[in-house]
Amino acid sequence: MKILIIIPTYNESDNIRAITDAIFAVHPTLEILVVDDNSPDGTGSIVRTLQGENNRIHLLERMGKLGLGTAYCEGFLWAMEGGYEIVFEMDADFSHDPKEIPNFLSAIENADVVLGSRYSRGVNVVNWPMQRLLLSWFANVYTRWITRMPIHDATGGFKCFRTEILRKVNLKRIRSNGYAFQIEMNFKLWRRGARIVEIPIIFVDRRSGVSKMSKNIIWEAAWLVWKLRFAALFGQL
């Protein structure tokens, strides 16, 4: 089975070598695609060096900071063209523990989508300020209430998909980012009958680098859930 982990990057030079090493230590035969948005800190250059050391590392370079959602969508399309059967979303900053990868692969055997959930068994978040933790938790309650999705953590970014289910979504039409992108993908796949499973993970705040969270990302997600609800009601998803 061809497995690809997609890692979007913007200024992750402090983390990219360490995260690829950690992934291969857990599963040496999968492959990694880094989608870099022309990071000014030289992340792309580091990945090109890594490619010379390991042919299982791939690089998709974009012209500028175009956002998380489109980075993943371009990565999904790249994976489909390459014949990969299983695709992961994963952050570069070690907030997603590579040691969880085997658990995702076990769960995907009987599912189309596996979500790494911070909230399916209590609250499993480490090192977040209380304000951000409460924002994230209430955002998921809000999303579940409006969309009716039976998902505890619709905004998480550690995920695993069968590419055959991704083909049911028009990825070229998705323009959302951050939390909103995660919600939109989950909702559209759920509405298309995807078998979605949540597995518990422990989310640890990034080791180094700067968070990409912003007020715009929060407001985008807040409005998107209503947009999705009404699009579903009128058959426009």
N, C-alpha and C positions, 0 to 999 in steps of 0.2 A: 504494500500500500504506500502510495506517494503522499508524504505529509509535509506541509509547508507552514512555517511560523512567520507571520507578517509583523514586522516591527516598524512603525512609523517613527521618524526621528526629526527633531529640530533642536540643535545644540545639545547633543547627547555624547559628546566626545569623551566625557569622564566615565561613561557607562558602557559604551557599545562593545568594546572588546571583552569586558568582564561578563556581560550578559550572554554573548554568543558562546564564550567558553563554558559558562554554567549550563546553557541549554544542551550543548553537545556532551557534557559530562553526564547528563541524565539520559539522553537519547542520541547516540552518535550517528544514526542513519537518516534522521529527518533533515530538512533543509530550511534555510532562513532567507527571507527576502526583507531587506531593509529598504524602506521607502523614505528617502531623505529629501526634505524641502529646502535644499541649497543652504544648509546650516553654515552660518558664518564662522563657527568655531572649528570647522574642518572635519565634522563627523563623516562626511562622504569620503574624504581622503583616507581616513582610517579604515573605512569599510573596503575601499579598493585594495588597501594593503592586506586586509584579512582575506580577501578573495584570492590573493596570490598564495595564501597559506592553506586555504581550504576551499575546494571547489563546490562545497555545499552551501556557500554563502553567495547571495545574489544582491545586486544593488539596482534600485530604480530611482534615478535622480530626477527631481522636478525643478522647475525654474525659480520657484520662490515658496514662501510660506502660504500654502494653499489649503491647509486645514486637515484635521484628522479624518473626517468622513470621506473626503475624496481620496485621501491617501489609501485608506483601506479598500475603497471601491476599486481603485486602480490595481491594488494588490490582488484583490479577488479575481479580477478579469485576467491578470497575468497568470494566476494559478490555474484558472480554467483552461487557458490556452496551453499551459504546460502539462496538462493532464494530471494535476494533483487531485487526490480524492478527499483529503482532509486538510482544512485550513484553520489556523489559529489566529486570533488577535492577541497581541501581547505588548506590554509597555517595555521600554528599554531600561527603566530606572529601578528595577528589582522590587517594585511594589507588587508585581506578580511573580511568585516563586516558581522557578523552573522545575522544582521537585514535584509540582502538582501535575506536570504534563502526563505522566502515566495514568493518573486518575481520570483525566479528561478522555484519554484514548480508550480507557475501559468503558466509560459512560457512553461514548459515541457509538459503541457497538449496537446499542438499542435505542438510538436517538438520531435526530437530524441536526440538532443544535444543543450544545452543552454550555451552560452559563456558570462561570465561577461566581458564587454568591457570597456576599459579605453579610447578608441578613437572613438567610434561610434558617439558621440556627442561632438565634440571638444576634448580637452585633460583634463581628470579628474584624475590627479595624484597629490598627496600632499606630500611635504617634500622630494622629490627627488632632488639631485643636477641637474643643467641644463644639464651637460654632460651625465648623465645617462638617463635623460628624452629624450634627442635628440637621443641617441643610441637606446632606445626602440622604439621610434616613427619611425625612419628611418628603423629599422629592420623589422617593420611591413609593411612599404611601399615596401621595398625590397622583402619581402616574397610574398606579394600580386602580385607584378609585375612578379615574376618568376613563381610562382605556378598557378596563375590565380584564386586562391581561392577568393570568394567574401566575405572576412572577414576583418574587420578593425583591430581586435586585435587577431592575430593568436598565440601570445606568452604568453597570459595571463593564469593564473593558477587557477582562480575561475570558476569552470565549473560543469555542471550537465548533466548526461547521462541516457538514458534508457539502462539497461543491455542487452536488446535484440539486440541493435545496436552494442554494444561492442563485441558481439559474432561473428560479421562479420570480426573482425580483429584478426590475429594470435598474441596474446599478448606475447607469449613466444619468439617471434622473435624480439621484440623491445628492443634495447639496448641504445637508445639515452637518454639524460638527459636534465634537465633545459629547456631553450627556445626550443631546438631542439625536445625534447619529445612532447611538446605542439603542435608544428608545425606538427610533424609526425602524431600524433593522429588525428588532425583536417583534415589533407590532406587525410589520408586513409579513414576516415569516410565519408568525402565529396565525394570522388571518388566512394564510395560504395552506394551513394544515400541517405545519412543521411539528414534529415531535420534539418538544423542548424540555430539557432536563436541567435542573439546578444542582450543582454540587457545592458543598461548603468549602470556602477558602479563607485564609487569613490574609487580609490586605495590610501591607506595611508601607507607610509613607516613604517616598523616594529617599535613597541614600544620599544622592548629590544632584546638583543641577537645580533648575528653577521650575516650579509648577506652571502649567499652561492655563490654569483655571482663571476665569475672568467673569465679570458681571454679564457681559454679552452672552457667554456660554450658558449661564444660568437662565437668563430671560429667553434665549432661543428655545431651551428645553421646556420652559413653562408654557410658552405659546404653542409649541409643536404638538403637545398631547391633545389639545383641543382641535387643532387642524386635522390630526389623524382620526380622532373620533368622528368628526363631521364628514371627512372623506370616506370613512367606512360606511357611515349611514347612507350616503348618497351614491355608494358604489363607485367611488373615484380613486380607490387605492391603486 
